[in-house]
Amino acid sequence: MKITGTELHLLAVFNSVVRNSGISAAQVELGLSQPTISNHITALEERLGVKLCQRGRRGFLLTEKGRIVHEMSQSLLATMATHESKLAELRGSLVGDLKIAAVDCLVSDPDYRLPEAIRAFVDAAPAVGIELTVERPQDILSGILDGSFDVGIGGFDNLVSGLDYQTIYHEPHALYCGRSHVLFDLPDDSLSSYDYTGYAWAHRRYWSRRRQRGWQLSEKDAFVQEIEAQLALVLSGAFLGLLPQHAARAHTEAGKLRRLPFSGPNLDVPMSLVTRTAPRPATIELFRKEILALYPGD
């Protein structure tokens, strides 16, 4: 089968639908209506002569051939993006877009230097557009693999092969409870060696089994995908939670959260800069240089 611009467009739509786990969720990213996306998937199936997915009231599910096509499309689209950037470099200028994805709840961290890195990059490459989105860690990694993102920033417990990870700083965490929690008013000396396992905790679902083994899980525990959601659960007073200290600071100062004495493992999360492995387009290399220059000691 000869691949033309039409097929590349249809594959990009299909790739977005898979990444978003369904047509409805892909609408915002693609800027297309649900019927249009569905028609695009049907057109791709007709061109390939295979059934790619099951879609309907039961949800979205890839067929085995759909899974193979998705894997091939990830490689193809990532390669195309790399070559487009290299062709631009031949003209002696940096153009196109730099697509950055970061995990949520970082802007309150004093060690988060992404804004300064973007400023330096824009000054050095004014013709390059910047796209910045907030994503879940696993979606950042898969997006870098398939070319949807160029750069990722966040804490990544579950590493994916084929990517380059460089730790740029560590995000300290601590254990917190909300104002209405039974532990909120207990004196520190009574909590210095306290066993917190009898209480419900709010965990991040994407944390690795190694990190989760640092404490005993309970049926009462809640699992979330975002730090903002975890913070809300802890503020409710119904759950304990390990939160980034910078995210909890304002609520602690306002008397809405209390930091509890706790010396458990895995309290610092390595924050990494993630890209595809070399060779990388010049735009990505320039951005890496700018952000790594802001963390000379790491």
C-alpha positions in Angstrom: 0.0 0.0 0.0 1.3 3.4 -1.0 1.2 5.9 1.9 0.1 9.4 0.9 -0.7 12.5 2.9 -4.2 11.3 3.3 -3.2 8.1 4.9 -0.8 10.0 7.2 -3.6 12.2 8.3 -5.9 9.3 8.9 -3.2 7.5 10.9 -2.7 10.6 13.0 -6.4 10.7 13.8 -6.4 7.0 14.7 -3.3 7.5 16.8 -5.0 10.2 18.8 -8.1 8.1 19.3 -6.0 5.3 20.7 -4.0 7.6 23.0 -7.2 9.1 24.4 -8.9 5.7 24.7 -11.8 6.7 22.6 -13.4 9.0 20.0 -15.2 11.2 22.4 -12.0 11.9 24.5 -10.0 12.7 21.3 -12.4 15.5 20.1 -10.6 18.3 22.0 -7.2 17.3 20.9 -8.1 16.9 17.3 -10.6 19.8 17.1 -13.0 17.5 15.2 -16.5 16.4 15.8 -17.2 12.9 16.9 -19.0 11.9 13.6 -16.0 13.3 11.7 -13.5 11.3 13.7 -15.6 8.2 13.3 -15.7 8.7 9.5 -11.9 9.1 9.5 -11.5 5.8 11.3 -13.9 4.1 8.9 -12.0 5.5 5.9 -8.7 4.2 7.3 -10.2 0.8 7.8 -11.5 0.8 4.2 -8.1 1.8 2.9 -6.2 -0.8 4.9 -8.8 -3.5 4.5 -8.8 -4.4 8.2 -11.0 -3.8 11.2 -9.0 -1.6 13.6 -11.3 -1.3 16.6 -14.6 -2.0 18.2 -16.5 1.2 19.1 -19.9 1.8 20.5 -21.8 1.8 23.7 -19.3 -0.7 25.2 -16.5 1.7 24.7 -13.4 1.6 22.5 -11.3 -1.5 22.0 -8.5 -2.2 19.6 -8.6 -5.4 17.5 -5.3 -7.3 17.3 -4.7 -5.9 13.8 -5.6 -2.5 15.1 -2.9 -2.9 17.8 -0.3 -3.7 15.1 -1.4 -0.7 13.0 -1.2 1.5 16.0 2.4 0.4 16.8 3.4 0.9 13.2 1.8 4.4 13.1 3.6 5.5 16.2 6.9 4.7 14.6 6.0 6.2 11.3 4.6 9.5 12.7 7.6 9.9 15.0 10.0 9.3 12.1 8.1 11.8 10.0 8.3 14.5 12.7 12.0 13.9 13.1 12.7 14.2 9.3 10.5 17.3 9.0 12.6 19.0 11.7 15.9 17.9 10.0 14.7 19.3 6.6 14.0 22.6 8.3 17.5 22.6 9.8 18.9 22.2 6.3 17.4 25.7 5.5 19.5 27.1 8.3 16.7 28.0 10.7 14.7 26.4 13.4 11.0 26.3 12.6 8.0 24.2 13.4 6.6 23.5 16.8 8.1 22.3 20.1 5.5 20.1 21.9 6.1 20.0 25.7 4.0 17.9 28.1 4.3 18.2 31.9 2.6 16.6 34.9 0.1 18.6 36.9 0.6 20.7 39.9 4.2 21.9 39.3 4.0 25.7 39.0 4.0 26.2 42.8 7.4 24.3 43.0 10.3 26.8 43.4 12.6 24.2 41.7 10.3 24.1 38.6 12.3 26.1 36.0 10.3 25.3 32.9 9.0 29.0 32.5 12.6 30.3 32.4 13.6 27.5 30.0 10.8 28.5 27.6 11.8 32.1 27.8 15.4 31.3 26.8 14.2 28.9 24.1 11.8 31.5 22.5 14.6 34.1 22.5 16.9 31.7 20.8 14.4 30.2 18.3 11.6 32.8 17.8 10.2 31.0 14.7 9.4 27.9 16.6 5.9 27.6 18.1 5.4 26.3 21.7 2.7 23.9 22.6 2.5 23.1 26.4 0.0 20.6 27.8 -0.6 19.0 31.2 -0.8 15.2 31.0 -0.6 12.1 33.1 2.9 10.5 33.4 2.0 7.4 31.3 0.4 9.6 28.6 3.5 11.7 28.4 5.8 8.7 27.8 3.5 7.2 25.2 3.1 10.6 23.5 6.9 11.1 23.2 7.2 7.6 21.7 4.5 8.2 19.1 5.7 11.8 18.3 2.7 13.6 19.9 5.2 15.3 22.3 8.8 16.2 21.9 9.7 16.8 25.6 8.2 15.6 28.9 8.8 16.8 32.4 7.6 15.0 35.5 8.1 12.1 37.9 8.1 8.8 36.1 8.0 5.6 38.2 7.2 3.2 35.3 9.9 3.8 32.7 9.4 3.0 29.1 12.3 1.8 26.9 13.4 3.8 23.9 13.4 7.1 25.8 16.1 9.2 27.4 15.5 10.2 31.1 17.6 12.9 32.8 16.9 13.7 36.4 16.8 17.5 36.9 15.7 17.9 40.5 13.8 16.1 43.3 10.4 16.9 44.5 10.1 16.4 48.3 6.9 14.9 49.6 5.4 14.7 53.1 2.4 13.0 54.8 -0.6 15.3 55.3 -4.2 15.1 56.7 -7.1 17.6 56.4 -8.4 19.8 59.2 -11.4 17.5 59.9 -9.3 14.3 60.2 -9.0 12.7 63.6 -5.2 13.1 63.6 -5.2 16.8 62.9 -5.2 18.0 66.5 -3.1 15.3 68.1 0.2 16.5 69.5 3.4 15.8 67.6 5.0 13.8 70.4 2.1 11.3 70.3 2.6 10.9 66.5 6.4 10.6 66.3 6.3 6.8 65.9 2.6 6.5 64.9 1.3 3.7 62.7 -0.8 5.3 60.0 -1.8 2.1 58.3 -5.2 1.9 59.9 -6.4 5.0 58.0 -7.6 5.5 54.5 -5.0 6.9 52.2 -5.2 8.7 48.8 -2.7 7.3 46.4 -1.7 8.2 42.9 -2.6 5.3 40.6 0.5 5.7 38.4 3.0 5.2 41.2 5.0 2.0 40.8 4.6 -1.1 42.9 8.0 -0.5 44.3 6.9 2.9 45.7 3.5 1.6 46.8 5.2 -1.2 48.7 6.5 1.5 51.1 3.1 1.3 52.9 0.3 -1.1 53.4 -2.6 -0.7 51.1 -6.2 -0.9 52.3 -9.6 -1.5 50.7 -10.5 2.0 52.1 -7.8 3.7 50.1 -8.6 5.9 47.1 -6.6 6.0 43.9 -6.4 9.0 41.6 -4.5 10.1 38.4 -3.8 13.7 39.3 -2.1 15.5 42.2 -4.9 18.0 42.3 -7.4 15.2 42.9 -5.2 13.7 45.6 -4.9 17.1 47.3 -8.7 17.5 47.2 -9.2 14.1 48.9 -6.7 14.9 51.6 -8.3 18.3 52.2 -11.6 16.5 52.7 -10.3 15.1 56.0 -11.3 11.5 54.9 -7.8 10.5 53.7 -4.1 10.7 54.4 -1.8 11.4 51.5 1.8 11.9 50.5 1.8 15.2 48.7 4.4 17.4 47.2 5.4 19.9 49.9 5.1 22.8 47.6 1.5 21.9 46.6 0.5 21.6 50.3 2.3 24.7 51.6 -0.4 27.3 51.1 -3.1 25.0 52.5 -0.9 24.2 55.5 -0.3 27.9 56.2 -4.1 28.5 56.0 -4.7 25.8 58.6 -6.5 23.4 56.1 -3.8 20.8 56.1 -1.4 19.4 58.7 2.0 17.9 58.0 2.3 14.7 60.0 5.5 13.2 61.4 6.4 10.5 59.0 9.7 8.9 58.0 8.5 6.3 55.5 10.4 5.5 52.3 10.1 7.1 48.8 9.4 10.6 50.1 11.3 12.3 47.3 10.2 12.0 43.7 12.9 12.4 41.0 11.7 14.8 38.4 13.0 14.0 34.9 13.4 15.6 31.5 12.3 13.0 28.9 12.9 12.9 25.2 13.4 10.3 22.5 16.9 8.9 22.4 19.5 10.6 20.2 19.7 11.6 17.4 17.2 14.3 18.2 16.1 17.3 16.1 17.9 20.6 16.7 14.8 22.2 18.3 14.7 19.5 21.0 18.5 19.6 21.5 18.3 23.4 22.0 15.5 23.1 24.5 17.4 20.4 26.4 20.4 22.7 26.5 18.4 25.6 27.9 16.6 23.7 30.6 19.7 21.7 31.7 21.6 24.9 32.0 19.1 25.9 34.8 20.0 22.8 36.8 23.8 22.8 36.8 24.1 20.8 40.0 21.8 17.9 39.1 
